Amino acid sequence: MTWGTVERGTADHVQAVSAILEQIDLLAASQDERWAEKRDTPRRKFSTVCGLLYVVAGDQAAHLAFGHTRDISVGGLGFLAREHFVRGQPLFVMIGLPDGKNKELTGKAAYCRRVEDGWYLTGLQFCRIEEPLLTRQAYEKARAKRNECASSQASAEAKADTSGPTTSRREQALKMLAALGKQPLRSPEVVAKVVAMSMWPNHMVRRATIPVLMQVISKDGIAALIRLLEDSNASVQAEAAEALAQLRVTEAIQPLRVLLQHRDEEVALRAAAALGRLGDKSGIRVIGRILHTDSHLSRRAAYTLGIVVGKKFRANAEGVAEACEYLKQHR
């Protein structure tokens, strides 16, 4: 198939983006002078997680990816993602607004350039697109399918854990990693073996490599930990996030921001905490959403907010109330 027709921007897009810019201006008005320039320039800094739906020429189905916005104007949006888009390629984008709601936008890629290892900065020019595969319904369907695949993979791993030969190999690998964790890693061969084990089929082994990889202060060790942020197992992702925060790995900020969109809210919270320890406040919106729910995670959300903003909110009902009041005053 070929890409659908792309038309110039419509009044709907102008109205939608104007509403976003108005929210940013309201936020700017309530903050200190650091935000003043955002009201005086046509392009505002706008940091939030975004979902991306796109079609590759020749395919009969849309593809889903996640990224993080960088700036926005009436005419376009800048965002970072792992995918490289071709100039003129139509895109459906779902972004989180400052008020906690989501908004869908469409457009075409005006440019796409590599900015760091594995990440691309794309400029999206807003416009209406005539592509039946790029709709809100298709986006929701793709997200549901991704979640279903992740659950199936986790179930398959759990089932594999019960097989005899696999269990034997797993136990050997876990014993080896436990031993390596008690001694300095000096040999490049040993380091290479641990990095390889971080891609082991069994999630328990991958999880056990994390404390060992924290000893590998090298490009390979850091790269392995960052790769684990995309693991199929939620516990592995969460613990890798915490490890990278402890190591102060700023290169992990972009992939950590993607985890804020995770279907498991506990992983999203731990990513927000990791970002906070790295000096990034991107997770406040997620924290606020979970904080105002009746789930068991609201208390953890209060504690996590304290990490991000440099305050101390206890993980109890009183802490939740104080955190909610803080967000209300600093909205």
Residue pairs with C-beta under 8 A, 6 or more apart in sequence:
1 55
1 57
1 58
1 59
1 60
2 57
3 55
3 57
3 88
3 89
3 90
3 131
4 90
4 129
4 130
4 131
4 132
4 134
5 129
5 130
6 88
6 90
6 108
6 127
6 128
6 129
6 130
7 127
7 128
7 129
7 130
8 127
8 128
9 75
9 125
9 126
9 127
9 128
10 127
10 128
12 128
13 105
13 106
13 107
13 126
13 127
13 128
14 74
16 103
16 105
17 72
17 73
17 74
17 105
17 126
18 74
19 103
20 46
20 72
20 95
20 97
20 98
20 103
21 44
21 72
21 73
21 74
23 97
23 98
23 99
24 38
24 44
24 46
24 72
24 98
25 38
25 39
26 98
27 35
27 98
27 331
28 35
28 36
28 38
28 39
29 35
29 39
30 330
30 331
38 44
38 45
42 73
42 74
43 71
43 72
43 73
44 71
44 72
44 73
45 70
45 71
46 69
46 70
46 71
46 72
46 77
47 68
47 69
47 70
47 282
48 68
48 69
48 95
48 96
48 97
48 98
48 282
48 285
49 66
49 67
49 68
49 69
49 95
49 96
49 257
49 258
49 260
49 261
49 282
50 66
50 67
50 68
50 69
50 79
50 93
50 94
50 95
50 96
51 64
51 65
51 66
51 93
51 94
51 95
51 139
51 143
51 261
52 64
52 65
52 66
52 67
52 79
52 81
52 83
52 91
52 92
52 93
52 94
53 62
53 63
53 64
53 91
53 92
53 93
53 94
53 133
53 134
53 138
53 139
53 142
54 62
54 63
54 65
54 83
54 85
54 89
54 90
54 91
54 92
54 134
55 61
55 62
55 63
55 90
55 131
55 133
55 134
56 63
61 133
62 92
62 133
62 134
62 138
62 139
62 142
63 142
64 139
64 142
64 143
64 146
65 81
65 82
65 83
66 81
66 258
66 261
67 79
67 80
67 81
67 82
67 83
67 122
67 258
68 79
68 80
68 81
68 254
68 257
68 258
68 282
69 77
69 78
69 79
69 95
70 78
70 79
70 80
70 121
71 77
71 78
72 78
74 126
75 125
75 126
76 107
76 110
76 123
76 124
76 125
76 126
77 93
77 95
77 105
77 107
77 123
77 124
77 126
78 121
78 122
78 123
78 124
79 93
79 121
79 122
79 124
80 115
80 119
80 120
80 121
80 122
80 254
81 119
81 120
81 122
82 118
82 119
82 120
83 120
84 112
84 114
84 120
85 91
85 109
85 112
85 120
85 122
86 109
86 112
87 109
87 110
87 111
87 112
88 108
88 109
89 108
89 109
90 106
90 107
90 108
90 129
90 131
90 134
91 106
91 107
91 108
91 109
91 124
91 134
92 104
92 105
92 106
92 129
92 131
92 134
92 135
92 136
92 138
92 139
93 104
93 105
93 106
93 107
93 124
94 102
94 103
94 104
94 105
94 136
94 139
95 102
95 103
95 104
95 105
96 102
96 285
97 103
98 285
100 285
100 288
100 289
104 136
104 139
105 124
105 126
106 126
106 127
106 128
106 129
106 134
107 124
107 125
107 126
107 127
107 129
108 124
108 125
108 127
108 129
109 122
109 123
109 124
109 125
110 123
110 124
110 125
111 122
111 123
112 120
112 121
112 122
112 123
113 120
113 121
114 120
114 121
115 121
116 251
116 254
117 251
119 254
147 263
150 232
150 263
153 232
154 203
154 232
154 233
154 234
157 201
157 202
157 203
157 232
157 233
160 166
160 201
160 202
161 167
161 170
161 202
161 204
166 202
170 202
170 204
170 205
173 197
173 200
173 202
173 205
173 208
174 204
174 205
174 208
177 194
177 197
177 205
177 208
177 209
177 212
178 208
180 190
180 194
180 212
181 211
181 212
181 215
184 215
185 191
185 194
185 212
185 215
185 216
191 216
191 218
191 220
191 221
192 220
194 209
194 212
194 213
194 216
194 221
194 224
195 209
195 213
195 216
195 220
195 221
195 224
197 205
197 206
197 209
198 206
198 209
198 210
198 213
198 224
198 225
198 227
198 228
199 206
199 227
200 206
200 209
203 231
203 232
203 233
203 235
203 236
206 228
206 231
206 233
206 236
207 233
207 235
207 236
207 239
209 224
209 228
210 225
210 228
210 236
210 239
210 240
210 243
211 243
213 221
213 224
213 225
213 243
214 221
214 225
214 243
214 246
214 247
215 221
216 222
216 224
217 247
222 244
222 247
222 249
222 251
225 240
225 243
225 244
225 247
225 249
225 252
226 240
226 244
226 249
226 251
226 252
226 255
228 236
228 237
228 240
229 237
229 240
229 241
229 244
229 252
229 255
229 256
229 258
229 259
230 237
230 255
231 237
231 240
234 262
234 264
234 266
234 267
237 259
237 262
237 267
237 271
238 266
238 267
238 270
238 271
241 252
241 256
241 259
241 267
241 270
241 271
241 273
241 274
242 270
242 273
242 274
244 252
244 256
244 274
245 252
245 273
245 274
245 275
245 277
245 278
246 277
248 277
248 278
249 278
250 278
252 274
252 278
253 275
253 278
253 280
256 271
256 274
256 275
256 278
256 280
257 271
257 275
257 280
257 282
259 267
259 268
259 271
260 268
260 271
260 272
260 275
260 282
260 283
260 285
260 286
261 268
262 268
262 271
265 286
265 290
265 295
265 297
266 297
266 300
268 283
268 286
268 290
269 283
269 286
269 287
269 290
269 297
269 300
269 301
269 304
270 304
271 283
272 282
272 283
272 284
272 286
272 287
272 304
272 308
273 283
273 304
273 307
273 308
275 281
275 282
275 283
275 308
276 283
276 304
276 307
276 308
276 309
277 307
281 308
281 309
283 304
283 308
284 305
284 308
284 309
284 327
287 301
287 304
287 305
287 308
288 301
288 305
288 327
290 297
290 298
290 300
290 301
291 298
291 301
291 302
291 305
291 320
291 323
291 324
291 327
292 298
292 324
298 320
299 315
299 316
299 317
299 319
299 320
300 315
301 320
301 323
302 313
302 314
302 315
302 316
302 319
302 320
302 322
302 323
303 313
303 314
303 315
303 319
305 311
305 313
305 323
305 326
305 327
306 312
306 313
306 319
306 323
309 326
309 330
311 326
313 319
313 320
313 322
313 323
313 326
314 322
